[in-house]
Amino acid sequence: MKPNRSMQCLLPSLVLMLAHAPVLHADNLYDEKNFRALAADVRARDVGDPVTVLIVENSSAESRANSSEDASFSLNAGIKDATGPASAGLDIESNSDGAAHTARGGNLRAQVSARVEKKLDNGNLFIRGRQRIRVNGEEQEIKLEGVVRPVDIAGANVVLSTRIMDAKIEYSGQGWVSRTQNPGIFLRFLQFLGL
């Protein structure tokens, strides 16, 4: 079947129109960097993601020292004169025993939310968090920061403080109870004098 004459005239015009038509682009809704599948876990992996830190810190240290020292010194001298021999002597003996013992322990358990502040070149995450609690005029604050490996973050987006590298955990308080733990100025003056 031969194309009719009107189609033959229209075909070059149609090709020319399509060649000069603006090209349309559609934006892709899929962003490979930030895509999370519906069935994916919720573990922190990017800057701004939250992560829960379980602080479980137990520390104890003990030091013992024993020492003993024995020393003795003896001096004898004799003098001869016309009345007869005379002698004098000096004996010194010293004994010393010493013992020392120091012990210190600490225990901190808390749960703090932190945020991923930086993603390092090796894929590890630098996190930082702070929690402030105020009860009856007493204010307690916990600050933490450190580096976490993504594999150490559990499925519920929780990481143990013992899995944080270069961890800095600070626990401080202000208020009446904290002030009573500090000695008064008079007691500090007596301690300064060594009394």
Secondary structure, DSSP 8 states (H G I E B T S, - for coil): ----HHHHHHHHHHHHHHHHS-------S--TTT---TTS-----STT-EEEEEEEEEEEEEEEEEEEEEEEEEEEEEEEETTEEEEEEEEEEEEEEEEEEEEEEEEEEEEEEEEEEEE-TTS-EEEEEEEEEEETTEEEEEEEEEEE-GGGS-TTSEEEGGG-EEEEEEEEEESHHHHHHS--HHHHHHHHHT-
